[in-house]
C-alpha cells in the first residue's frame, strides 16, 4: 500500500478507538448515505470477518450508523449513534457473518426508504482508508479518497466518450475510471475519480446525455 503523507499512516482525526474498525467504518457509512442521497428509514448491516468478531468492542456498529447519519469521523455524536438514529427514526439491524475472501474488515450495507432500496459493500483497508467493492450488484473499486462521479447508464457505444468529452470541456481531470455492467447491452455503471471537487452544475448536463439514467457525486 502506498502512503502519500504521514497522515495516511497515523489515520484521520476521528472518534476512536481504531482507524480501520471505527474511522474507516464511519466513512463507509457516510459514502453509503451520500450515494443513497437521503437518510434511510432502515439499515441492515452485515459484518464479516474481523468486523463481525470485534464490532462491539471497536465501535464499528456505531461508526457505520454515524456515517449513515452523515456524521464525519470526528463527530462526537458517533458515540451515541444508536440514540441519534432513534431520534432520526432510523432503525438498524445487525448481522454477524462469517469470513470473506477479499478482506476481513468488510460490511454489506442495505438501505431502505419506502419502496427504495440500496446495497453497498465496503472494506476498511487501514488508516481510515476504504474501498467500495460492490454497489447495487455492480462490481467496482471506489476508494472514497477522491471526488468521484458515478454514472448509471445503458451499455451503448459512445456513452463513455460522451461523458469523458463533457468532463474535459469543464476541465475536470480523470484520475481513475472504470465501467462495470451486469449483462451486455443492459444497465452499466461508470465510476470516475477526478482531481477536484465536482460542481453540482455539471451533473445536469451529464444526466441529459443520451443513455444516461442517473448521475451522482462524492465530494472530497
N, C-alpha and C positions, 0 to 999 in steps of 0.2 A: 504494500500500500504506500502511496506517495503522499507526503505531507507538505503543504505549501508554507505554513507558518508554524511557530511553536504552539499557537492556539489550537491547531488541529490535533496536537498530541495531548495537551492539557485538557482540552474539551471546552465546551461553551460555558458561558455564565448560565447557571442552572440551579434548580431545586434538586438536591441530591437524593440518594447517595451515589448514583452511578451514572456516568456519561452514556454508557451503552444501554443500560436497563431502564434509565429514567429519562435523561435528556433526549436520547435517540427515540425512545418510545413516544415522548411528547411530540416530537417533530413528525413522526409517522401519523399520529392522530390529527395534527394540525393540517398536514397535507391532505389527508382524507376529507377533513372538513372543507378545505379550500376547493377541492375538486368536486365535492358533492354540491357545493355552492350555497348551502344553507345548514342550519342546525337540524340534525335528525331528531325524530321522536324516540327512536330506539336504536341501540347499537349492540351487535353481537361481537364479542372479542374472543377470538380463538388463539390461545397462546401455545406455541410449540417449543420443544426442546428446553433450553435453559430458561426461557421466558416462563414456560409452564411450571418449572420447578421452583423458581425464585421470585415470581412476580409480586407476591405478598410482602416479602422482606425488602425488596428493592423498590417498591412503589411503582412497578411497571403499569399496573392497572390504573392507578390514579393519574399517572403521567399521560397515558393514552386518552383517558377521559378528559383531562385538562386540555389536551390538544384538540379534541373534538369540540370543546367549548371555546376554541380559538385562542387559548392562552399561549403565551410564549414560554420558553423553557425555564425562565427565571421568575415566573409569576407565582407569588406566594399562595395564591388560591388553589394551586395544584394540590397542596397538602389536604385540602378539604374538597377535593373534586367530586366525591360522591354526594356531599351535601349541596354543592353548587349545581350538580347535574339534576338533583331533585328539584331545586328551585327553578331550574330552566325547563322542567318537565321532560327531561331526557332519562329514559330508563336504559339500564345496561345489563347484559347477561354475559358471564364469563365462562369459557370452556377451556379446560386443560387438555391439550392434545399431546401426542407422543413426539418422538424425534422426527426430524425432517431432514432431507438430504442436503439442501443447499446451504443452510446456516442455522445454528442453534437459537439465535435471537430473532425469531420470526413471529409475526402476528398477522392474522387474517381478520380484517375489519369488515363487517357487513352493516350497512346503514339503511334505515327505513324512515320514510316520512310519507304518510298517507299511502298512495299507490306507487310511490317511487322507491327504488332500491338501488344500492350501490355497493360494490365489493372491491376491496383493495388488499394486496398482500405486501407488507413492508418488512424490511430487515434492518436491524440496527447493527452496523458493522464496526462500531467502536469510536470513541472520541466524540460522540454526539452525531456522527455521520450516519446517513441512512441510504437505503436503496429501495425504490418501489419496483417490485419484480412482476406484479400482475395487477391488472386494472380491468374490472368487468369482463374477465375471461381472456383479455389480451395479455400476452407475454411481452414484457418490456424491461427496460433498465432506465430508471429515472433516479438521479442522485438526490434531488431536492436541495442541492447546494447552490444551484444557479437558477436564475429566472428561466422559466420554461413556458412553452405554448403547447397545448395538447389539442390536436385537430382530429375529430371523428369525421370520417368521410367514406364515400363509396369507393371501392377499389377500381378506379378507372385510370386510363393513361392520361398524363398531363396534369394530374392533381398536384403531385409533388412539385413539379416545375412551376406551376402557378403560385403555390404558396411560397416557394423559395424566391421567386421574382418579386412578389409583393413585399417580402421582408427586406430584400435588397433595396427596393425603392424607398423604404423607410429607414435605410441604413442600419439595419439590425444584423449583426454578425452571428452566424450559426457556429456554436462550439461543438455540439453533438446532435446528431439526428438519427432516428431510426423509425421504421414503419413495421407494424405488426398487423396481420389480418387473420381472420378465422378460416375463411374459405376464399378461393379465387373468385374475384368479381363481387364479393359481398362487402360487408362493413369492415373498415380498417381504421387503425389508429396511428397517427403521426405524432411523435414526441420530438420536440425541438428545444434544445437548451441553447440559450443565447447569452451574449456577453453583458447585456444591460437590461434593466427593468423594462417591461413592455407596457407602453401606454395603452389605456383601455380603448382609445380611439382606433387602434389597429385591429381590434377584434372584429368590429362590424364589417370592414371590407373583406376580411378573411372569411367570415361567415357567408358573405354574398358571392363568393367564388363558386363556380359550378361544382356540384357533387359534394359540397361540404355540408354536414348536418349539424355540427356543434363545435364550438371553439371555447376553450378556457385557458387560463394562465395561472402560473405560480410565480409570485414575486420573490425577490431575494430577501 
